[in-house]
């Protein structure tokens, strides 16, 4: 009963600590890899996840081979569509499962229930883990950790199993390793982790140890070799991805510092952020690099000593140090990355420092139980408060990037994203200020150049928008969104052929882009090519059946073609997706007027006016609906409201309204 009560308390605390993550939102990399990635909206694309790395992102140049990660995204879309709380829930459930795996592993290794609980609580509630559930794109690190910890648990069972049971655990460990490497390439170091564990914890004679090691590790090395061959085929290289922001040597020097930077953040998690400033080191003779290298050599010496003396008292410490270094190695030594350090990159290694801290807590409890219990309780209470606070920060993009800018004002990406948030808030001048700062910090950065083009487009400064978007396309030729927006600017400037070229090129890059199909359809609609327009809008809806704008534009196309019943069907579908758009309800009313249903039309038009009571055209059509019903006074009142709210450029409509008012008054 006591154990059940403890588990209930843990579950309630877990839910309370992470309650603030809901409903959440999509941020930065979430857009190119999830929100704008049209490959995720159908499980029919599952085979493509395993054969085409470009399905990882809406930007083909951001290709990565992570098919299981994409499968998890596609399943989330199948269940939740774009209800973002569901995507966060998946991350949270995976983190919960990882916490349980930590409990099971520590309990099995140390045979100590209290230590297992302490390790699990640190892992579950450490504030660093908060980013992993608040940022959907971190799914790769959570999924990787799930398979690594599961594979390590299977490896621990290999140590104690005999006969057929051992074979089954070996098969399971290899299967979990395969699933891990199909989730994220960082799993490549797991065979070394498995070797360390088996060598240190397998206490039987050497002949059996070597035999078991061979049976476990040899298949893993074969899986790894096959995976590396796939990387060579897909990318033309093995150890680096499609982006090379700096040389591997500079990355190596710089990332040597990260092993100890992460430990500092683990012990003092007070400056958590979506982005961290981290100085690049270009020389081996920098004192920071020398100090870090010395520290890593000491850790390495401890690991080597543990291999040669597996029965020593420090062997377990050697295993944990080895796990920590190996789990971080792919992102802290080998692959050049855009982001040098991040909380999400640390997560796969979180197991080791969590256990080390738990060992310290356990020792304190044994020597001074009362004082240690109070101190540990205070630490966990602070963890929960920090988790909740960070969850609230992650609820709002402006808060998130303002917080990041305070902590890392020297990062171009942070300044650019804060500019984006100001743009969304309608504060154009501040948006331009931060986009310009971002460009100064990292001149020629494609995302910054694109953002400047997009904000100038929103401000109606089409010449500046054209200039920046053209530059963005030159810098990032595979950026579908940049090409679509450049096409929109060209269309607004009357450069129809250039606009069509950009939309069609975007569709060559991503044939499933509903946005590109919709904008190409709009271009054909504006030139009177209704059949072509209809075809593009239908293709947009095939890619995204709930695309409100495609439904609305298809309704306009059918209305112009005189197919009013078809038009009504799509206007209603657009309204279902977004009842808050005044034009959607208005056009339902307009079509019902054409179908001689003025009473129904009136109901729809009133929905529009409930959203915007100064919408002159809506008042005009309400007047027509009242006129058709024979309600002269109400018609006149509506038409007078329309006149009162007309804009200066609506002179043609003004004449129509005045003529209609005169007609009604003479009756």
LINQUI-V978970 format. One record per backbone hydrogen bond with DSSP energy under -1.0 kcal/mol. NH is the residue of the N-H (numbers start at 0). CO is the residue of the C=O. Records with the same first field share a line. If there is no record, write none. Layout:
NH->CO, CO
//
This chain:
4->0
5->1
6->2
7->3
8->4
9->5
10->6
11->7
12->8
13->9
14->10
15->11
16->12
17->13
20->17
21->18
29->26
30->27
32->28
33->29
34->29
35->30
36->33
37->35
39->36
44->41
45->42
48->44
51->47
54->51
55->52
56->53
57->31
61->58
62->59
63->52
65->63
67->181
69->65
70->66
71->67
72->68
73->69
74->70
75->71
76->72
77->73
78->74
79->75
80->76
82->79
83->81
85->82
87->83
88->84
89->85
90->86
91->87
92->88
93->89
94->90
95->91
96->92
97->93
98->94
99->95
100->96
101->97
102->98
103->99
104->100
105->101
106->102
107->103
108->104
109->105
110->106
115->111
116->112
117->113
118->114
119->115
120->116
121->117
122->118
123->119
124->120
125->121
128->125
129->126
133->129
134->130
137->134
138->135
140->137
141->137
142->138
143->139
144->140
145->141
146->142
147->143
148->144
149->145
150->146
151->147
152->148
153->149
154->150
155->151
156->152
157->153
158->154
160->156
164->161
166->162
167->163
168->164
169->165
170->166
171->167
172->168
173->169
174->170
175->171
176->172
177->173
178->174
179->175
180->176
181->177
182->179
183->179
186->183
187->184
188->185
189->186
192->188
193->189
194->190
195->191
196->192
197->193
198->194
199->195
200->196
201->197
208->204
209->205
210->206
211->207
212->208
213->209
214->210
215->211
216->212
217->213
220->216
221->217
222->218
223->219
224->220
225->221
226->222
227->223
228->224
229->225
230->226
231->227
232->228
233->229
234->230
235->231
250->246
251->247
252->248
253->249
254->250
255->251
256->253
260->256
261->257
263->259
264->260
265->261
266->262
267->263
269->267
285->282
289->285
290->286
291->287
292->288
293->289
294->290
295->291
296->292
297->293
298->294
299->295
300->296
301->297
302->298
303->299
304->300
305->301
306->302
307->303
308->304
311->308
314->311
317->313
318->314
319->315
320->316
321->317
322->318
323->319
324->320
325->321
326->322
327->323
328->324
330->327
331->327
332->328
333->328
334->329
345->341
346->342
348->345
349->346
351->348
353->349
354->350
355->351
356->352
357->353
358->354
359->355
360->356
361->357
362->358
363->359
364->360
365->361
366->362
367->363
371->367
372->368
373->369
374->370
375->371
376->372
377->373
378->374
379->375
380->376
381->377
382->378
383->379
384->380
385->381
386->382
387->383
388->384
389->385
390->386
391->387
392->388
393->389
394->391
395->392
399->395
400->396
401->397
402->398
403->399
404->400
405->401
406->402
407->403
410->407
414->410
415->411
416->412
417->413
418->414
419->415
420->416
421->417
422->418
423->419
424->420
425->422
426->421
427->425
430->426
431->427
432->428
433->429
434->430
435->431
436->432
437->433
438->434
439->435
440->436
441->437
444->441
448->444
449->445
450->446
451->447
452->448
453->449
454->450
455->451
456->452
457->453
458->454
459->456
460->455
461->459
464->460
465->461
466->462
467->463
468->464
469->465
470->466
471->467
472->468
473->469
474->470
475->471
478->475
479->477
482->478
483->479
484->480
485->481
486->482
487->483
488->484
489->485
490->486
491->487
492->488
493->490
494->489
495->493
498->494
499->495
500->496
501->497
502->498
503->499
504->500
505->501
506->502
507->503
508->504
509->505
512->509
516->512
517->513
518->514
519->515
520->516
521->517
522->518
523->519
524->520
525->521
526->522
527->524
528->523
529->527
532->528
533->529
534->530
535->531
536->532
537->533
538->534
539->535
540->536
541->537
542->538
543->539
546->543
550->546
551->547
552->548
553->549
554->550
555->551
556->552
557->553
558->554
559->555
560->556
561->558
562->557
563->561
566->562
567->563
568->564
569->565
570->566
571->567
572->568
573->569
574->570
575->571
576->572
577->573
580->577
584->580
585->581
586->582
587->583
588->584
589->585
590->586
591->587
592->588
593->589
594->590
595->592
596->591
600->596
601->597
602->598
603->599
604->600
605->601
606->602
607->603
608->604
609->605
611->607
614->611
615->613
618->614
619->615
620->616
621->617
622->618
623->619
624->620
625->621
626->622
627->623
628->624
629->626
630->625
631->629
634->630
635->631
636->632
637->633
638->634
639->635
640->636
641->637
642->638
643->639
644->640
649->646
653->649
654->650
655->651
656->652
657->653
658->654
659->655
660->656
661->657
662->658
663->659
664->660
665->661
//
